Amino acid sequence: MFGKRSFASSKERSGKITKQPKRSFREASKQRQMIEKIDSRMDSPMMESVSPSLTSAIVTIVVGSDQRLFAAHEDVLSHSPFFASALRDQFFESSNRRIDLPTEEPEIFSCVLEYLYKGDYYPRLVHDKRRQTWMLEGAVSSPDPNKGGRVAAVEPTIFHSGVGDVILRDTAVYCAAEVYGLEELKRLSLRKQGLQSGIEVGTILRSARYAYESTPDSDSRLRAHYLALIIRSRKTFKRSGTMQMEMEIGGKLFFDLFVAMCNHIDDIVDVTNARTPKSI
């Protein structure tokens, strides 16, 4: 499935902005403000030129095994193909105006709903003007050098009842966005996940397995993110007993990892051969 260099580069994940031609201070300031507002959030009705009036019917959404209740405007929900279909067809009970999502995690649905209304979900993706980089809202410098330059203000994991353990929140949001047909939310969650660091090996591997189980083979972006992460941190994963246990279980994740690592080695060999003078 994965040809050479099939997974995203670290530069793509970090969300760096390509340098633009010189402009006046005022023009540059306006451009930065615009980037902060519209970056990768066009699924949200709030990002349209004409925002919805929020006067449409209120729909009740019942989420998870605990049947947690959410309420949302029909016009807002309809920006998701999944909910648009549910509001039209057999999933929608016209008398009760209710949608049931028994297998969804309430915390993840809350992120999806926040995105539909606001174009983002907490912690938001914000632009660090001084460093010209992207970061998560509230992130602070890490006192532990092994955890990267910044640490998120909120715990990046959630307990997922379907998995029975903790996984990365942004992975769960990505997989939910796949179900609900929100392509821009998928891009946003993947970008946010690329800013996380210092995650335990076991959590990464569980999240990777969940990603493989919850996304189609035709969508390789999240899967490629995990393959690249494991290869980059291969020394840490090599020492992990969790990694050994997961590899014994096997599955498509590790087949793809084998292919990706072979491609990585081939790239190194190609570069080495190109730099080595040929003998006469």
C-alpha positions as CSV (number, residue, x, y, z in Angstrom):
1,M,0.0,0.0,0.0
2,F,2.8,2.4,0.9
3,G,5.2,3.3,-1.8
4,K,8.4,5.2,-1.2
5,R,8.0,8.3,0.9
6,S,4.3,7.6,1.2
7,F,4.0,9.2,4.7
8,A,3.8,12.9,5.5
9,S,6.9,14.7,6.3
10,S,7.5,16.3,9.7
11,K,7.4,19.7,8.1
12,E,3.8,19.1,6.9
13,R,2.8,18.1,10.4
14,S,4.4,21.1,12.1
15,G,2.2,23.4,10.0
16,K,5.0,25.8,9.0
17,I,3.9,28.6,6.7
18,T,5.8,29.2,3.4
19,K,7.5,32.5,3.3
20,Q,5.6,35.2,1.3
21,P,7.0,38.2,-0.6
22,K,7.7,41.3,1.6
23,R,4.7,43.4,2.5
24,S,4.1,46.3,4.7
25,F,3.6,45.8,8.4
26,R,-0.1,46.5,8.2
27,E,-0.6,44.0,5.3
28,A,1.4,41.3,7.0
29,S,-0.6,41.8,10.2
30,K,-3.9,41.5,8.3
31,Q,-2.6,38.4,6.6
32,R,-1.6,36.7,9.8
33,Q,-5.0,37.5,11.4
34,M,-6.8,36.0,8.4
35,I,-4.6,32.8,8.5
36,E,-5.5,32.4,12.2
37,K,-9.2,32.7,11.5
38,I,-9.7,30.5,8.4
39,D,-7.0,27.8,8.6
40,S,-8.5,24.4,7.7
41,R,-11.9,24.9,9.1
42,M,-14.3,25.2,6.2
43,D,-16.6,22.4,7.3
44,S,-17.9,24.6,10.0
45,P,-21.0,26.7,9.1
46,M,-19.6,29.5,11.2
47,M,-16.8,29.9,8.6
48,E,-19.2,30.6,5.8
49,S,-19.6,34.1,4.3
50,V,-23.2,34.1,5.6
51,S,-23.5,32.4,9.0
52,P,-26.6,30.4,9.8
53,S,-29.3,32.3,11.8
54,L,-29.4,29.5,14.3
55,T,-33.2,29.6,14.2
56,S,-33.6,26.1,12.7
57,A,-35.1,23.2,14.7
58,I,-33.2,21.9,17.8
59,V,-32.2,18.3,17.5
60,T,-31.4,16.0,20.5
61,I,-28.4,13.7,20.2
62,V,-28.1,10.8,22.6
63,V,-24.5,9.7,22.9
64,G,-22.8,6.7,24.3
65,S,-23.9,3.9,26.6
66,D,-24.7,6.4,29.3
67,Q,-27.1,8.2,26.9
68,R,-25.6,11.6,27.5
69,L,-27.8,14.3,25.9
70,F,-26.6,17.0,23.5
71,A,-28.6,19.6,21.6
72,A,-27.8,21.2,18.3
73,H,-29.4,23.2,15.5
74,E,-30.5,21.2,12.5
75,D,-28.7,23.6,10.1
76,V,-25.4,23.2,11.9
77,L,-25.6,19.4,12.1
78,S,-26.5,19.2,8.4
79,H,-23.0,20.4,7.4
80,S,-22.0,16.8,8.2
81,P,-23.2,14.4,5.4
82,F,-23.8,11.7,8.1
83,F,-26.1,13.9,10.1
84,A,-27.7,15.4,7.0
85,S,-28.7,11.9,5.9
86,A,-29.8,11.0,9.5
87,L,-32.1,14.0,9.6
88,R,-33.7,12.9,6.3
89,D,-33.9,9.2,6.6
90,Q,-34.5,6.3,8.9
91,F,-32.2,7.4,11.8
92,F,-34.4,10.5,12.4
93,E,-37.6,10.3,14.4
94,S,-39.7,13.3,13.3
95,S,-41.8,13.3,16.5
96,N,-38.9,13.3,18.9
97,R,-36.3,15.1,16.7
98,R,-33.6,12.7,18.1
99,I,-30.5,11.0,16.8
100,D,-28.9,8.1,18.8
101,L,-25.2,7.5,18.7
102,P,-24.8,4.6,21.1
103,T,-21.2,3.7,20.2
104,E,-19.8,7.3,20.2
105,E,-17.7,8.7,23.0
106,P,-19.4,11.8,24.5
107,E,-16.1,13.6,24.9
108,I,-15.3,13.1,21.2
109,F,-18.8,14.1,20.0
110,S,-18.4,17.2,22.1
111,C,-15.3,18.0,20.1
112,V,-17.1,17.4,16.8
113,L,-20.0,19.6,17.9
114,E,-17.7,22.4,19.1
115,Y,-16.0,22.3,15.7
116,L,-19.3,22.5,13.8
117,Y,-20.2,25.6,15.7
118,K,-16.8,27.3,16.2
119,G,-14.5,25.9,13.5
120,D,-12.2,24.4,16.1
121,Y,-12.3,22.3,19.3
122,Y,-10.4,22.8,22.6
123,P,-7.5,23.2,22.9
124,R,-7.6,25.4,19.8
125,L,-4.8,25.6,17.2
126,V,-3.3,29.0,17.5
127,H,-0.5,30.8,15.7
128,D,2.6,31.8,17.6
129,K,3.4,35.1,15.9
130,R,6.8,35.5,17.5
131,R,8.1,32.1,16.4
132,Q,6.0,31.9,13.2
133,T,4.8,28.4,14.2
134,W,1.5,26.8,15.2
135,M,0.8,25.5,18.7
136,L,-2.0,24.3,20.9
137,E,-3.9,26.8,23.1
138,G,-2.3,27.1,26.5
139,A,0.7,25.0,25.7
140,V,3.7,25.8,27.9
141,S,7.4,25.1,27.7
142,S,8.3,21.7,29.0
143,P,10.6,21.3,32.0
144,D,11.4,17.8,30.7
145,P,13.7,18.0,27.6
146,N,12.5,14.5,26.6
147,K,9.0,15.8,26.1
148,G,9.9,18.4,23.4
149,G,9.7,22.1,23.5
150,R,6.1,22.5,24.6
151,V,3.5,20.6,26.6
152,A,-0.3,20.8,26.0
153,A,-2.4,22.5,28.6
154,V,-4.8,19.6,28.7
155,E,-4.3,15.8,28.8
156,P,-4.0,14.7,25.1
157,T,-5.6,11.3,25.8
158,I,-9.1,10.1,26.7
159,F,-10.4,6.8,28.0
160,H,-12.2,5.1,25.1
161,S,-14.8,2.6,26.3
162,G,-14.7,0.7,23.0
163,V,-10.9,0.2,23.4
164,G,-11.1,-0.2,27.1
165,D,-8.0,2.0,27.6
166,V,-6.7,5.4,26.9
167,I,-5.9,6.6,23.4
168,L,-5.0,10.0,21.9
169,R,-8.0,12.3,21.7
170,D,-7.0,13.7,18.3
171,T,-6.9,10.2,16.8
172,A,-10.4,9.6,18.1
173,V,-11.6,12.9,16.7
174,Y,-10.0,12.1,13.3
175,C,-11.8,8.7,13.2
176,A,-15.1,10.4,14.2
177,A,-14.7,13.0,11.5
178,E,-14.2,10.1,9.0
179,V,-17.6,8.7,10.0
180,Y,-19.3,12.1,9.9
181,G,-17.8,13.1,6.6
182,L,-15.9,16.2,7.9
183,E,-12.7,16.3,5.8
184,E,-11.4,19.6,7.2
185,L,-11.9,18.3,10.8
186,K,-9.7,15.4,9.9
187,R,-7.0,17.7,8.7
188,L,-7.3,19.9,11.8
189,S,-7.1,16.9,14.2
190,L,-4.1,15.4,12.4
191,R,-2.3,18.7,12.5
192,K,-3.0,19.0,16.2
193,Q,-1.7,15.5,16.9
194,G,1.5,16.3,15.1
195,L,2.1,18.9,17.8
196,Q,1.9,16.4,20.7
197,S,5.0,15.0,22.3
198,G,6.1,12.8,25.2
199,I,3.4,10.2,24.7
200,E,3.9,6.8,26.1
201,V,4.7,3.9,23.7
202,G,1.7,1.9,24.8
203,T,-0.7,4.8,24.2
204,I,0.8,5.4,20.7
205,L,0.5,1.7,19.7
206,R,-3.1,1.5,21.0
207,S,-4.0,4.7,19.2
208,A,-2.4,3.4,16.0
209,R,-4.3,0.1,16.2
210,Y,-7.5,2.1,16.7
211,A,-6.7,4.3,13.7
212,Y,-6.2,1.2,11.5
213,E,-9.5,-0.3,12.7
214,S,-11.5,2.9,12.3
215,T,-10.3,4.2,8.9
216,P,-10.6,2.7,5.4
217,D,-7.5,1.5,3.5
218,S,-8.1,4.4,1.1
219,D,-7.3,7.0,3.8
220,S,-3.6,6.6,4.7
221,R,-3.0,10.0,6.3
222,L,-3.5,9.1,9.9
223,R,-1.9,5.7,9.4
224,A,1.1,7.3,7.8
225,H,1.5,9.7,10.7
226,Y,1.9,6.7,13.1
227,L,4.3,4.9,10.8
228,A,6.5,8.0,10.5
229,L,6.3,8.5,14.3
230,I,7.4,4.9,15.1
231,I,10.3,5.0,12.6
232,R,11.5,8.4,13.9
233,S,11.4,7.1,17.5
234,R,12.5,3.5,16.6
235,K,15.1,3.3,19.4
236,T,12.5,4.0,22.0
237,F,10.0,1.5,20.5
238,K,12.8,-1.1,20.1
239,R,13.4,-1.1,23.8
240,S,9.7,-1.3,24.7
241,G,8.2,-4.6,25.8
242,T,4.8,-3.2,24.7
243,M,6.1,-3.0,21.2
244,Q,7.2,-6.6,21.3
245,M,3.8,-7.7,22.5
246,E,2.0,-5.7,19.9
247,M,4.3,-7.1,17.1
248,E,3.5,-10.7,18.2
249,I,-0.2,-9.8,17.8
250,G,0.6,-8.6,14.3
251,G,-1.9,-7.1,11.9
252,K,-1.9,-4.7,9.0
253,L,-0.2,-2.0,11.1
254,F,3.0,-4.0,11.3
255,F,3.0,-5.1,7.7
256,D,2.7,-1.4,6.7
257,L,5.4,-0.6,9.2
258,F,7.7,-3.2,7.7
259,V,7.2,-1.8,4.2
260,A,7.7,1.8,5.4
261,M,10.9,0.9,7.2
262,C,12.2,-1.0,4.1
263,N,11.5,2.2,2.1
264,H,13.3,4.2,4.7
265,I,16.4,2.0,4.5
266,D,16.3,2.1,0.7
267,D,16.3,5.9,0.8
268,I,19.3,5.9,3.1
269,V,21.1,3.4,0.8
270,D,20.3,5.5,-2.3
271,V,21.6,8.7,-0.6
272,T,24.8,6.9,0.5
273,N,25.4,5.4,-2.9
274,A,24.9,8.8,-4.5
275,R,27.6,10.4,-2.2
276,T,30.1,7.5,-2.6
277,P,32.6,8.0,-5.5
278,K,32.3,5.3,-8.0
279,S,35.4,3.2,-8.5
280,I,37.0,3.2,-12.0
